[in-house]
Each structure stands twice: as C-alpha cells, then as structure tokens.
C-alpha cells in the first residue's frame, strides 16, 4: 500500500498531500531547520551549485513549498525562478518570505500541479525539486512533465531524502527518523500524521540507482547521484535529452 498522509481518508494522495502541507505550513520552516539541525540549508546550496556551470536564466522550482530552494536559486546571476506548489498555505508563507528578502522581481509563485504543469514545452533552462518528488502521486508522470517544460539539454537537479545503508549510522538514523522526528513534529505542527508520513514516504521512495534508472527512462540522461551526510539525502543531477 502506498504511503499516504491520512490513511483513514478515501481521498487520493495528491489531495491528501495538499491538505497536509496546508495544515503544517505555519510551522514548516521552523520544523524543517530544527529537525535537520540546519543541514538542509547546506544540501540546498550544494544542489543549486550543480546548476551554476550552465548559468540558467529561467528556472522552475517544482514543489517549492515555502520557497527556500527558489531563494537559493536566485544566487545564480540573472536567474528568475518560477516556484509551483499545490499547497496555497505553503505558497503564502513563501510570498511573505520573498517580500522580506526583496526578491519579488526574481521569484514568482504559482499554485499548480507538478503532474500537469501550466507551461509550454521547452520553457525553462533548468528545473529543481527539493524534497518533493516522493510526494508525487504518479512519479513517472511528474518527471515526464518536468522534462516536457525543460529546454533540450536543460539541467534537472533533485534533492531528496534517501536511506543510509552503513552501520551504525543506519540504525541511529532510523531510530531518530521513526521515533523522535514524528513525536517532535506532532508536538510543534499539531498534525498527528504529517511527520509519520515523512519516514514512510522516504522508505517507499526508489532512491539511489533505482531513481537514476527512472530518470533515464522518462527523458533524462547522464544521471548521477551524490549522497549527502552519510546518505540521509541525495542530490540527483541529470539533463533533458537533446532532440
């Protein structure tokens, strides 16, 4: 059975994910940085650095959430970022954030579905997804949509949680991820399921070589994986196949 935020609901994964992120959006940034000890900021910086060599002008940030990845991407000279997300609650937090940072001329947020992007073919120079692909209802469909809106040869960078393989860190990680993190998440976010769904969705996600195979299948090539912090997260880099 697929990992779902609310197992007692008969709604599809997409609707449940939207509801979950709307529920936790006021506390999302606080929890994100607290539960990762701010290591997520380092991961984002490294992921965006993988785009610098191609110097993209138009970047799409899929599942942008509150816009941390989009903000990091504006550090690429002359870049403009379009962030899309299905959660209006998360986007509202993001809009306030970019106003405070005076980035409203560099970043725009649009409520949209990653599996049905409202953009023409070959629109963007590069694409990013930070901690979002595991939430796609249909992973391959979402990845094909990203490929569609990318220009041929455009860079695609994904930052996603993955599963550490080496002991003893593997055991420490699993205890924290399945026991401590859900308890803290429940206390702070007031959502009983959101931070239980997180480890479940990570466990279900086809990480590492399995994800590279999927990228190659749906229209990307030269796919590589770069594990971060003992394999807690992985940066994936690939490029849209040129016609």
Backbone bond lengths (Angstrom), bond angles and torsions (degrees), N, CA, C in turn:
res aa  C-N    CA-C-N  psi(-1)  N-CA   C-N-CA  omega(-1)  CA-C   N-CA-C  phi
1 X - - - 1.468 - - 1.524 109.56 -
2 X 1.321 116.10 134.82 1.459 120.96 -177.77 1.520 110.55 -66.55
3 X 1.333 116.09 145.80 1.459 120.87 176.28 1.524 109.32 -66.29
4 X 1.331 115.99 129.03 1.461 122.01 -179.45 1.527 109.02 -131.05
5 X 1.334 117.36 144.31 1.463 118.93 178.59 1.526 113.04 -60.90
6 X 1.337 117.25 -42.57 1.461 121.12 -175.42 1.528 109.36 -126.01
7 X 1.318 116.08 95.90 1.459 121.11 -172.03 1.518 113.42 -68.52
8 X 1.335 117.73 -20.75 1.461 120.32 179.66 1.526 112.46 -87.49
9 X 1.341 116.66 3.10 1.462 121.72 179.44 1.520 109.87 -95.97
10 X 1.335 116.88 146.45 1.460 120.25 176.37 1.526 111.96 -97.29
11 X 1.346 116.20 9.22 1.459 120.72 177.36 1.522 110.49 -79.89
12 X 1.343 116.91 156.45 1.450 122.42 179.17 1.525 111.85 -69.34
13 X 1.331 115.85 166.58 1.461 121.17 -176.61 1.525 111.40 -58.96
14 X 1.314 117.65 -41.78 1.469 120.96 -176.07 1.525 111.26 -59.61
15 X 1.322 116.34 -45.69 1.462 121.38 -179.50 1.522 110.26 -66.67
16 X 1.321 116.71 -40.29 1.463 120.70 179.48 1.533 111.80 -65.91
17 X 1.326 116.87 -40.97 1.464 120.65 178.47 1.530 110.34 -63.11
18 X 1.334 116.72 -41.90 1.462 120.44 177.58 1.524 110.46 -60.29
19 X 1.327 116.60 -46.01 1.468 120.87 179.85 1.526 111.14 -62.81
20 X 1.323 116.32 -43.32 1.461 120.76 -179.17 1.523 111.60 -59.80
21 X 1.334 116.66 -48.17 1.459 119.28 -177.53 1.528 111.89 -71.27
22 X 1.328 117.63 -31.58 1.465 119.25 172.27 1.527 109.77 -61.29
23 X 1.332 116.57 -40.17 1.465 121.30 -178.00 1.527 112.48 -66.33
24 X 1.324 117.11 -41.64 1.472 120.03 -173.20 1.523 113.35 -96.73
25 X 1.326 118.32 -2.01 1.468 121.24 -173.84 1.535 114.31 -55.22
26 X 1.352 120.13 -38.46 1.479 117.85 -178.95 1.529 113.64 -63.07
27 X 1.333 117.46 -28.35 1.465 121.23 -176.90 1.529 112.28 -110.48
28 X 1.325 117.19 5.05 1.463 119.95 -171.20 1.522 112.68 -61.28
29 X 1.316 118.06 -50.06 1.468 120.75 -177.40 1.527 111.35 -62.33
30 X 1.331 116.00 -43.31 1.466 120.60 178.88 1.525 110.21 -57.92
31 X 1.326 116.64 -49.58 1.460 120.75 -177.93 1.520 111.78 -67.20
32 X 1.305 115.89 -41.08 1.464 120.99 -178.00 1.526 111.06 -55.79
33 X 1.324 115.96 -49.89 1.460 120.83 -176.75 1.531 111.36 -76.53
34 X 1.327 116.21 -34.69 1.460 120.23 179.22 1.525 111.40 -66.23
35 X 1.323 116.16 -49.05 1.463 120.56 -174.05 1.523 112.66 -73.06
36 X 1.331 116.69 -21.09 1.471 119.25 178.47 1.521 111.80 -103.40
37 X 1.339 117.44 3.29 1.471 122.26 -177.16 1.531 111.60 55.14
38 X 1.345 114.61 34.56 1.475 123.21 178.40 1.528 114.16 68.19
39 X 1.331 117.57 5.78 1.474 119.45 178.00 1.516 110.68 -64.71
40 X 1.342 117.21 -26.16 1.472 120.63 -179.60 1.533 111.27 -60.18
41 X 1.334 116.93 -29.97 1.470 119.63 178.66 1.536 110.58 -66.31
42 X 1.322 116.80 -38.62 1.466 121.56 178.39 1.524 109.77 -66.25
43 X 1.331 116.52 -42.42 1.470 120.79 179.28 1.527 110.71 -60.93
44 X 1.321 116.25 -43.95 1.475 119.31 -179.57 1.526 111.04 -62.44
45 X 1.318 115.86 -43.31 1.465 119.86 -179.92 1.527 110.58 -60.19
46 X 1.330 116.63 -44.65 1.469 120.89 179.32 1.523 111.22 -64.21
47 X 1.324 116.36 -38.88 1.465 119.97 -179.51 1.527 110.91 -64.91
48 X 1.329 116.53 -46.97 1.470 120.15 -179.89 1.527 110.77 -64.80
49 X 1.325 117.17 -34.23 1.465 120.01 178.63 1.529 111.96 -59.71
50 X 1.321 117.38 -24.14 1.461 120.83 179.06 1.529 111.83 -72.30
51 X 1.333 117.11 -10.57 1.458 120.66 176.64 1.527 112.83 -94.77
52 X 1.321 116.64 -15.75 1.461 119.81 -169.02 1.527 113.76 -60.67
53 X 1.311 116.86 -37.00 1.469 119.33 -175.48 1.530 111.97 -63.30
54 X 1.336 117.35 -29.07 1.469 119.55 179.57 1.525 112.24 -90.57
55 X 1.354 116.80 -7.08 1.460 122.94 176.14 1.536 112.47 45.59
56 X 1.336 118.00 58.58 1.464 120.72 -176.88 1.520 112.50 -69.16
57 X 1.312 115.55 145.16 1.463 121.17 178.19 1.532 110.55 -93.21
58 X 1.319 116.57 -53.95 1.468 121.34 179.15 1.524 109.70 -102.51
59 X 1.328 115.70 120.26 1.464 122.02 -177.72 1.522 109.16 -121.31
60 X 1.317 116.91 136.70 1.460 120.83 172.60 1.526 108.54 -108.03
61 X 1.323 115.29 131.34 1.464 122.15 178.29 1.524 107.04 -110.64
62 X 1.324 115.43 104.24 1.467 121.81 -177.01 1.527 109.32 -81.57
63 X 1.357 116.50 141.55 1.465 121.39 -177.45 1.525 109.56 53.71
64 X 1.307 115.29 50.59 1.468 122.26 -172.16 1.517 113.35 -64.79
65 X 1.333 117.83 -23.46 1.463 120.45 -179.96 1.516 111.38 62.72
66 X 1.318 116.91 -122.38 1.467 121.42 178.83 1.527 112.09 -93.25
67 X 1.326 116.51 9.32 1.458 120.34 168.71 1.511 118.03 88.44
68 X 1.334 119.17 13.16 1.466 119.63 -179.19 1.525 112.72 -61.42
69 X 1.333 116.40 -40.48 1.466 120.06 178.81 1.529 110.40 -67.59
70 X 1.328 116.20 -39.75 1.466 120.99 179.05 1.522 110.79 -62.33
71 X 1.320 116.47 -43.03 1.473 121.01 178.33 1.526 110.35 -61.59
72 X 1.323 117.09 -45.06 1.465 121.09 178.98 1.524 110.90 -61.28
73 X 1.331 116.37 -37.57 1.470 120.95 -177.64 1.526 112.63 -67.82
74 X 1.346 118.33 -22.38 1.469 120.06 178.30 1.526 111.47 -71.61
75 X 1.339 117.31 -9.46 1.464 120.07 176.44 1.530 111.44 -74.12
76 X 1.325 116.46 -10.32 1.467 120.99 171.22 1.527 107.38 -79.94
77 X 1.294 117.18 124.61 1.466 122.77 -173.14 1.526 111.95 -55.10
78 X 1.340 115.35 131.32 1.468 124.27 175.68 1.531 114.68 66.53
79 X 1.317 116.92 13.26 1.465 118.64 -179.97 1.524 111.55 -81.51
80 X 1.331 114.83 148.38 1.457 122.48 171.20 1.522 107.02 -126.04
81 X 1.330 115.53 137.10 1.455 120.54 -170.97 1.524 110.92 -119.22
82 X 1.316 115.25 132.46 1.462 121.94 171.51 1.517 107.50 -107.77
83 X 1.330 116.92 115.80 1.460 121.12 179.39 1.513 110.35 -102.60
84 X 1.319 117.36 129.82 1.462 120.11 178.48 1.525 109.78 -121.53
85 X 1.324 115.20 147.05 1.459 120.92 179.01 1.528 107.98 -159.22
86 X 1.346 116.43 153.99 1.470 119.22 178.09 1.520 112.63 -87.77
87 X 1.346 116.61 -9.70 1.463 120.30 -177.93 1.523 110.91 -99.46
88 X 1.328 115.95 112.42 1.458 120.34 178.07 1.522 110.80 -66.74
89 X 1.335 116.63 -32.56 1.463 120.05 177.94 1.515 111.94 -60.74
90 X 1.331 116.84 -44.41 1.464 120.81 178.56 1.533 110.71 -65.74
91 X 1.316 116.83 -41.66 1.464 120.52 -178.76 1.525 111.64 -64.57
92 X 1.330 116.95 -35.52 1.465 120.06 178.12 1.520 110.95 -62.74
93 X 1.328 116.62 -41.85 1.467 120.63 175.86 1.529 109.26 -62.46
94 X 1.333 116.45 -41.72 1.463 121.48 179.56 1.525 112.57 -63.17
95 X 1.318 116.83 -40.77 1.471 120.39 -179.50 1.526 110.97 -63.24
96 X 1.327 116.68 -40.59 1.471 120.08 177.61 1.526 110.43 -65.32
97 X 1.313 115.55 -36.81 1.463 121.00 -179.33 1.530 111.25 -63.85
98 X 1.338 116.79 -47.36 1.470 118.55 -176.66 1.533 111.64 -72.92
99 X 1.333 116.87 -24.48 1.460 119.06 173.79 1.527 110.29 -66.61
100 X 1.313 116.65 -43.44 1.470 121.15 178.96 1.523 111.68 -64.38
101 X 1.331 115.51 -32.06 1.462 120.52 -178.24 1.531 112.21 -91.96
102 X 1.337 116.70 3.94 1.474 121.94 -179.23 1.527 112.27 55.46
103 X 1.328 115.28 45.09 1.467 120.63 -178.19 1.528 112.56 -115.66
104 X 1.323 117.09 18.02 1.465 119.41 -176.66 1.526 112.44 -67.90
105 X 1.329 117.74 -19.97 1.467 120.96 176.67 1.522 111.85 -84.78
106 X 1.325 116.26 -12.75 1.475 120.37 -176.95 1.535 112.74 -106.98
107 X 1.347 116.34 -23.91 1.459 121.04 -175.28 1.526 109.91 -127.36
108 X 1.321 116.79 134.34 1.462 121.23 169.49 1.523 108.70 -124.39
109 X 1.321 116.05 142.42 1.458 121.38 178.99 1.527 109.69 -112.05
110 X 1.324 115.69 136.56 1.459 121.64 -179.73 1.523 108.81 -133.15
111 X 1.312 116.82 132.18 1.468 120.30 174.00 1.528 107.81 -76.19
112 X 1.313 116.26 116.23 1.460 120.64 -176.27 1.515 110.21 -158.11
113 X 1.319 114.86 161.15 1.464 123.24 -178.94 1.524 108.69 -95.52
114 X 1.319 116.79 127.03 1.471 121.22 -177.67 1.525 112.50 -62.70
115 X 1.326 117.55 -20.67 1.455 120.63 -178.93 1.528 112.51 -93.71
116 X 1.337 115.68 -3.23 1.475 121.25 177.02 1.526 108.23 -145.06
117 X 1.319 115.99 71.08 1.461 120.86 -173.06 1.531 111.42 -72.55
118 X 1.342 117.90 134.97 1.463 121.81 -177.01 1.525 113.31 -86.19
119 X 1.336 116.54 49.95 1.457 121.26 -178.00 1.517 109.58 -135.64
120 X 1.325 115.50 154.79 1.462 121.25 179.40 1.529 110.32 -73.40
121 X 1.332 115.86 163.02 1.462 121.32 175.38 1.528 109.72 -58.70
122 X 1.327 116.01 147.23 1.475 122.35 171.31 1.533 113.32 57.32
123 X 1.344 116.44 42.81 1.468 121.23 -176.88 1.525 113.20 -89.10
124 X 1.333 117.29 -39.77 1.461 121.10 -168.73 1.529 112.80 -108.44
125 X 1.347 114.49 148.93 1.470 121.10 178.41 1.526 111.72 -80.15
126 X 1.337 116.50 -27.41 1.461 120.57 -177.89 1.521 109.40 -155.02
127 X 1.332 115.46 158.30 1.461 121.23 179.06 1.530 110.05 -135.38
128 X 1.322 114.74 146.30 1.468 122.51 178.78 1.523 109.37 -129.96
129 X 1.317 116.17 146.62 1.465 121.25 166.91 1.520 107.48 -139.64
130 X 1.321 117.02 121.27 1.458 121.11 178.21 1.516 111.08 -111.84
131 X 1.317 117.05 112.64 1.463 123.19 177.63 1.528 111.79 55.10
132 X 1.325 116.19 40.60 1.462 118.83 -176.66 1.517 115.56 -127.41
133 X 1.327 117.96 -26.72 1.465 118.05 -172.75 1.524 112.18 -65.74
134 X 1.316 117.70 -28.11 1.466 118.75 -179.50 1.530 111.31 -71.12
135 X 1.336 116.68 -13.51 1.459 120.79 178.59 1.528 113.00 -92.92
136 X 1.336 117.43 -4.50 1.455 119.39 177.81 1.528 109.37 -62.34
137 X 1.310 116.26 137.11 1.467 119.49 176.05 1.520 110.42 -67.58
138 X 1.329 115.41 -41.02 1.467 121.87 176.40 1.522 107.16 -126.14
139 X 1.329 116.97 100.86 1.463 122.08 -172.66 1.517 112.08 -57.83
140 X 1.314 117.36 -50.65 1.467 119.83 -176.28 1.520 111.73 -65.50
141 X 1.320 117.29 -38.42 1.469 119.90 178.46 1.518 110.60 -62.46
142 X 1.343 116.80 -43.56 1.456 120.43 178.80 1.516 112.30 -62.82
143 X 1.323 116.70 -41.35 1.470 120.46 179.70 1.528 111.30 -67.79
144 X 1.330 117.12 -37.02 1.471 120.12 177.48 1.527 111.06 -65.56
145 X 1.335 116.48 -35.63 1.461 120.34 177.43 1.524 110.64 -65.21
146 X 1.319 116.21 -41.20 1.462 119.74 177.85 1.520 109.91 -63.00
147 X 1.330 116.79 -42.89 1.459 120.72 177.19 1.526 110.89 -60.31
148 X 1.318 116.61 -40.45 1.473 120.99 -178.45 1.523 112.45 -60.16
149 X 1.345 117.38 -43.75 1.468 119.67 -175.41 1.529 112.71 -84.19
150 X 1.329 117.36 -9.26 1.468 120.84 175.93 1.525 110.83 -82.00
151 X 1.318 115.89 146.31 1.457 120.26 171.99 1.525 109.74 -71.66
152 X 1.336 118.11 149.97 1.472 119.90 176.91 1.529 111.04 -53.89
153 X 1.315 116.10 131.21 1.457 121.10 -177.58 1.511 113.88 85.33
154 X 1.343 117.05 -3.49 1.459 121.14 -178.86 1.520 112.44 -65.95
155 X 1.315 115.94 143.77 1.467 121.35 -177.80 1.521 111.06 -80.80
156 X 1.317 115.32 142.15 1.463 122.62 177.51 1.521 108.30 -128.85
157 X 1.337 116.23 120.33 1.461 121.39 -178.54 1.523 109.61 -122.38
158 X 1.322 115.32 128.69 1.459 122.34 179.02 1.527 108.92 -118.80
159 X 1.314 116.53 133.82 1.466 122.53 170.97 1.523 106.65 -115.55
160 X 1.322 116.55 119.71 1.466 119.38 -176.38 1.521 110.52 -145.52
161 X 1.324 115.20 151.02 1.458 119.72 174.23 1.522 109.81 -63.28
162 X 1.324 115.36 149.20 1.462 120.60 177.78 1.527 108.26 -141.30
163 X 1.316 115.99 -178.85 1.468 120.88 -172.42 1.531 110.45 -109.40
164 X 1.344 117.65 113.44 1.475 120.14 176.49 1.528 110.35 -58.56
165 X 1.337 116.67 143.02 1.459 121.31 -176.90 1.518 113.93 -109.51
166 X 1.336 118.19 -17.86 1.465 120.31 -170.86 1.524 112.36 -101.42
167 X 1.327 115.51 135.76 1.467 121.66 175.13 1.534 109.25 -81.04
168 X 1.332 119.11 152.02 1.468 127.21 1.12 1.517 113.36 -88.76
169 X 1.348 117.15 -2.31 1.459 119.13 -175.61 1.517 111.11 -62.59
170 X 1.323 116.84 -34.62 1.471 121.06 -179.86 1.528 110.65 -56.35
171 X 1.353 116.94 -45.80 1.454 120.99 -177.88 1.532 111.72 -69.00
172 X 1.329 116.18 -40.57 1.470 120.38 177.96 1.528 110.20 -62.55
173 X 1.308 114.88 -45.47 1.469 121.19 -179.92 1.525 111.03 -59.77
174 X 1.318 117.47 -47.86 1.469 120.42 -177.12 1.528 111.77 -65.09
175 X 1.321 116.99 -35.96 1.466 119.28 176.96 1.526 109.98 -64.53
176 X 1.321 116.33 -46.94 1.472 120.20 179.50 1.524 111.13 -62.93
177 X 1.329 115.93 -45.40 1.458 121.81 -172.49 1.524 112.34 -70.62
178 X 1.338 117.29 -32.25 1.464 120.19 -175.78 1.530 113.68 -100.96
179 X 1.336 117.96 -17.27 1.467 120.56 -177.78 1.538 112.66 -115.25
180 X 1.330 116.18 -55.92 1.465 120.01 -174.08 1.524 111.87 -73.87
181 X 1.321 115.92 -51.12 1.465 120.60 -176.04 1.528 112.86 -58.15
182 X 1.339 120.28 -48.64 1.472 119.39 178.87 1.527 113.22 -60.30
183 X 1.343 116.61 -37.50 1.467 120.19 -179.88 1.529 111.16 -66.00
184 X 1.338 116.84 -45.84 1.468 120.29 178.04 1.527 110.91 -65.34
185 X 1.331 116.18 -42.32 1.456 120.55 179.91 1.508 111.92 -60.65
186 X 1.327 117.15 -40.35 1.468 121.99 179.79 1.522 110.86 -64.72
187 X 1.337 116.17 -42.41 1.468 120.47 -178.43 1.525 111.23 -64.67
188 X 1.334 116.77 -46.70 1.466 120.67 -174.02 1.524 112.60 -80.42
189 X 1.338 117.58 -42.90 1.466 120.26 -173.99 1.525 112.93 -85.80
190 X 1.330 117.35 -19.66 1.469 123.40 -176.55 1.523 112.47 67.28
191 X 1.318 117.50 12.39 1.461 121.54 176.57 1.530 107.77 -107.05
192 X 1.320 116.27 115.95 1.461 120.73 -173.60 1.521 114.01 -65.03
193 X 1.331 116.91 -24.76 1.456 119.29 -171.04 1.524 114.55 -107.53
194 X 1.326 118.95 -24.37 1.465 121.23 -168.34 1.525 112.95 -54.57
195 X 1.320 116.90 -45.82 1.462 119.23 -173.85 1.530 112.34 -95.09
196 X 1.332 116.14 4.34 1.461 120.99 164.57 1.523 108.79 -90.04
197 X 1.334 114.71 -37.79 1.471 120.28 176.03 1.526 111.26 -60.80
198 X 1.331 117.36 -35.47 1.466 120.94 -176.83 1.533 112.19 -54.85
199 X 1.346 120.18 -57.89 1.470 118.16 179.39 1.519 113.29 -64.14
200 X 1.333 117.00 -31.29 1.466 119.99 178.41 1.531 110.57 -65.38
201 X 1.322 116.59 -43.06 1.466 120.27 -178.63 1.523 111.42 -69.98
202 X 1.343 116.70 -34.25 1.466 120.68 177.59 1.527 109.66 -67.24
203 X 1.318 116.39 -42.76 1.461 120.83 179.88 1.523 112.04 -62.64
204 X 1.318 116.16 -33.30 1.464 121.19 -178.24 1.532 112.62 -81.06
205 X 1.333 116.97 -24.30 1.469 121.00 -173.35 1.527 111.80 -68.39
206 X 1.338 117.78 135.13 1.471 121.45 179.16 1.526 111.43 -77.83
207 X 1.323 117.48 84.12 1.457 120.71 -173.36 1.528 112.29 -85.25
208 X 1.323 115.61 177.93 1.464 121.47 175.73 1.517 113.62 61.19
209 X 1.323 115.94 -135.39 1.461 121.48 -177.21 1.520 112.35 -59.68
210 X 1.324 117.35 -31.19 1.464 120.17 179.31 1.524 111.36 -63.36
211 X 1.338 116.76 -40.29 1.456 119.68 178.77 1.530 110.82 -71.22
212 X 1.319 117.15 -36.21 1.467 120.15 176.54 1.527 110.77 -60.20
213 X 1.326 117.01 -39.50 1.464 121.21 178.38 1.526 110.79 -63.31
214 X 1.332 116.32 -39.71 1.468 119.65 179.07 1.523 110.86 -67.00
215 X 1.333 117.22 -41.62 1.472 120.47 177.73 1.527 110.90 -58.91
216 X 1.327 116.16 -44.50 1.469 119.61 178.99 1.526 111.40 -64.34
217 X 1.312 116.71 -31.44 1.469 122.07 -177.86 1.524 112.48 -71.49
218 X 1.350 117.28 -34.54 1.474 120.39 -170.08 1.523 114.61 -100.30
219 X 1.327 118.47 8.89 1.455 118.39 173.42 1.508 116.83 122.34
220 X 1.335 116.94 13.91 1.457 120.82 177.86 1.529 109.61 -118.17
221 X 1.318 115.86 156.56 1.471 118.96 175.61 1.520 110.05 -136.97
222 X 1.331 114.47 176.82 1.465 121.94 -178.56 1.530 111.09 52.13
223 X 1.325 116.35 39.09 1.470 121.14 -177.47 1.527 110.76 -76.16
224 X 1.322 115.16 132.35 1.467 121.42 179.76 1.522 109.80 -135.06
225 X 1.338 115.53 151.39 1.461 121.60 178.60 1.520 109.97 -117.19
226 X 1.334 116.14 137.10 1.462 122.31 -179.51 1.535 108.69 -127.60
227 X 1.345 117.46 93.14 1.471 120.90 -179.52 1.527 111.53 -60.82
228 X 1.336 114.96 145.16 1.461 121.94 -178.94 1.533 110.10 -122.99
229 X 1.334 115.66 139.47 1.472 122.36 172.64 1.529 111.76 48.51
230 X 1.319 115.73 66.70 1.465 123.25 177.14 1.530 113.32 63.18
231 X 1.340 116.84 17.46 1.455 119.27 178.01 1.516 114.76 91.80
232 X 1.333 118.25 10.43 1.472 120.47 175.73 1.520 110.09 -61.40
233 X 1.321 115.87 -39.69 1.463 121.90 178.78 1.522 108.13 -134.48
234 X 1.320 115.24 163.54 1.465 120.99 177.75 1.519 109.61 -138.34
235 X 1.330 115.92 137.65 1.464 121.89 171.59 1.523 107.15 -97.74
236 X 1.326 116.05 126.42 1.462 121.96 177.18 1.524 108.41 -111.12
237 X 1.315 115.65 131.83 1.464 120.36 178.37 1.526 109.33 -123.95
238 X 1.316 115.86 133.75 1.463 120.78 177.12 1.529 108.61 -152.78
239 X 1.323 116.03 177.30 1.457 121.26 -177.04 1.533 109.78 -137.37
240 X 1.319 116.14 141.28 1.457 119.05 176.76 1.526 109.60 -63.15
241 X 1.307 115.60 134.74 1.462 120.89 179.26 1.527 109.88 -58.83
242 X 1.316 117.51 131.95 1.463 121.44 177.52 1.520 109.90 -77.77
243 X 1.327 115.16 142.39 1.475 119.52 -179.57 1.523 111.07 -69.12
